[in-house]
Amino acid sequence: MSKKKNTEGGLVYSTNPDFKIKQDSALQENVKSGKQDLRVWLERKGGGKVVTAIKGHTGSDKEIEALAKILKTKCGVGGAAKEGEILLQGDHRDKVLTWLLANGYQARKAGG
């Protein structure tokens, strides 16, 4: 059986008929792609393997994971979304940058 993450701070049930769960406005707000200032980096991870890193996304974890899934599919590679950044295996800076700009993101090459 899988465990579901409780986003209500541990609240399971309330007998108060007037009780309303307070929604965090930061979680409710969807960040528009045009307001994202993304940087596309080329890094070397353990063992000298090249990784394309996309940093600077200010959206929620779900949005970052969704963007990572799209980019992994477009590039045909593996990768992950960790700690607010997207990692793609290999050097795909040009392809990623072209896709991000075509879809309304503000993105630039940075670093190596």
Summary of the structure (lengths in Angstrom):
residues: 112
radius of gyration: 17.9
end to end distance: 44.4
largest distance: 59.0
contacts: 249
relative contact order: 0.20
helix: 31%
strand: 26%
